[in-house]
Amino acid sequence: MEFDPSTLTANHRYKLLVGAVLPRPIAVVSTIDAHGRTNVAPFSFFNIVSVTPMALALSPVTRPDGTDKDTLRNALPAAEGGLGEFVVNLAASCWVRQMSAAAEDLPPGDSEFDLTGLTPAPSRVVRAPRVAEAAVSYECRTLQVVRLAEGVPLSGNIIIGEVVNVWVRDGLVNDAMHVDLDGLDALGKLSGSGYCRTTDRFDLVRGRTALDAPDPT
Ligand SMILES: Cc1cc2nc3c(=O)[nH]c(=O)nc-3n(C[C@H](O)[C@H](O)[C@H](O)COP(=O)(O)O)c2cc1C
């Protein structure tokens, strides 16, 4: 079967994307607004985009009513009314319920920290707090926001953030900067309300030698 995106509903385009591009890592993004009020929300349209500069990107899509999500508003560069900063906290299985609860669409000013019981902890460089439950948090300064179709419901607004400080729980990373995956306990987002853990893993050499390796699966 083939599908021409221009003939599909937005809901069907969404399902064809999130149902196959998976598992997706989950960024739990903490921000503050101009009044210093905190906000936390999960995003799975999220990934690494650059090593030098060290950068991450996520996409809070435009709400069905055409407005920006609070995370986007807060992370916009100062010239566009935001604070130009945010923290990406990596979601883990042990606080998955709080992560999901943070997706509640609260009025601006009502904090998902209060709703979820997640704990704000001071960041070192940016004003937004990190989430203390996360094993890894990346403090970011907004480099660019790319709006794919301003004001159009479900359109992407890609926030690219330069990492200006990395917080890692003591003991989670060794001298070679290898992160302990069991300690990280990372989650993946599937379609609908589905999630997966990162407990089923295997190693494989890279490149043509992979063809001669035993099947690792
Ligand atoms: C696991 C998970 C992943 C999500 N990923 C996204 C995403 O990538 N983009 C998006 O716009 N909304 C995503 N959402 C929904 C937002 O978290 C939700 O709209 C939230 O209310 C936005 O909060 P804010 O207005 O405080 O920024 C996701 C929700 C969950 C539970």
Ligand as a Chemical Component Dictionary entry (heavy atoms), coordinates in Angstrom:
data_LIG
# 
_chem_comp.id                   LIG 
_chem_comp.type                 NON-POLYMER 
_chem_comp.pdbx_formal_charge   0 
_chem_comp.three_letter_code    LIG 
# 
loop_
_chem_comp_atom.comp_id 
_chem_comp_atom.atom_id 
_chem_comp_atom.alt_atom_id 
_chem_comp_atom.type_symbol 
_chem_comp_atom.charge 
_chem_comp_atom.model_Cartn_x 
_chem_comp_atom.model_Cartn_y 
_chem_comp_atom.model_Cartn_z 
_chem_comp_atom.pdbx_ordinal 
LIG C1  C1  C 0 5.023 10.260 26.112 1  
LIG C2  C2  C 0 4.463 11.512 25.509 2  
LIG C3  C3  C 0 5.097 12.100 24.434 3  
LIG C4  C4  C 0 4.610 13.276 23.872 4  
LIG N1  N1  N 0 5.268 13.828 22.805 5  
LIG C5  C5  C 0 4.828 14.995 22.285 6  
LIG C6  C6  C 0 5.547 15.609 21.221 7  
LIG O1  O1  O 0 6.589 15.138 20.766 8  
LIG N2  N2  N 0 5.066 16.773 20.716 9  
LIG C7  C7  C 0 3.950 17.358 21.237 10 
LIG O2  O2  O 0 3.562 18.433 20.775 11 
LIG N3  N3  N 0 3.269 16.815 22.259 12 
LIG C8  C8  C 0 3.688 15.653 22.798 13 
LIG N4  N4  N 0 3.011 15.107 23.860 14 
LIG C9  C9  C 0 1.884 15.840 24.440 15 
LIG C10 C10 C 0 2.375 16.981 25.361 16 
LIG O3  O3  O 0 3.139 16.454 26.431 17 
LIG C11 C11 C 0 1.161 17.758 25.909 18 
LIG O4  O4  O 0 0.508 18.394 24.844 19 
LIG C12 C12 C 0 1.523 18.755 26.978 20 
LIG O5  O5  O 0 0.321 19.244 27.566 21 
LIG C13 C13 C 0 2.288 19.943 26.459 22 
LIG O6  O6  O 0 2.538 20.751 27.582 23 
LIG P1  P1  P 0 2.876 22.289 27.556 24 
LIG O7  O7  O 0 1.697 23.034 26.942 25 
LIG O8  O8  O 0 3.070 22.576 29.007 26 
LIG O9  O9  O 0 4.123 22.453 26.747 27 
LIG C14 C14 C 0 3.439 13.893 24.413 28 
LIG C15 C15 C 0 2.791 13.295 25.497 29 
LIG C16 C16 C 0 3.287 12.107 26.037 30 
LIG C17 C17 C 0 2.600 11.479 27.221 31 
# 
loop_
_chem_comp_bond.comp_id 
_chem_comp_bond.atom_id_1 
_chem_comp_bond.atom_id_2 
_chem_comp_bond.value_order 
_chem_comp_bond.pdbx_ordinal 
LIG C1  C2  SING 1  
LIG C2  C3  SING 2  
LIG C2  C16 DOUB 3  
LIG C3  C4  DOUB 4  
LIG C4  N1  SING 5  
LIG C4  C14 SING 6  
LIG N1  C5  DOUB 7  
LIG C5  C6  SING 8  
LIG C5  C8  SING 9  
LIG C6  O1  DOUB 10 
LIG C6  N2  SING 11 
LIG N2  C7  SING 12 
LIG C7  O2  DOUB 13 
LIG C7  N3  SING 14 
LIG N3  C8  DOUB 15 
LIG C8  N4  SING 16 
LIG N4  C9  SING 17 
LIG N4  C14 SING 18 
LIG C9  C10 SING 19 
LIG C10 O3  SING 20 
LIG C10 C11 SING 21 
LIG C11 O4  SING 22 
LIG C11 C12 SING 23 
LIG C12 O5  SING 24 
LIG C12 C13 SING 25 
LIG C13 O6  SING 26 
LIG O6  P1  SING 27 
LIG P1  O7  DOUB 28 
LIG P1  O8  SING 29 
LIG P1  O9  SING 30 
LIG C14 C15 DOUB 31 
LIG C15 C16 SING 32 
LIG C16 C17 SING 33 
# 
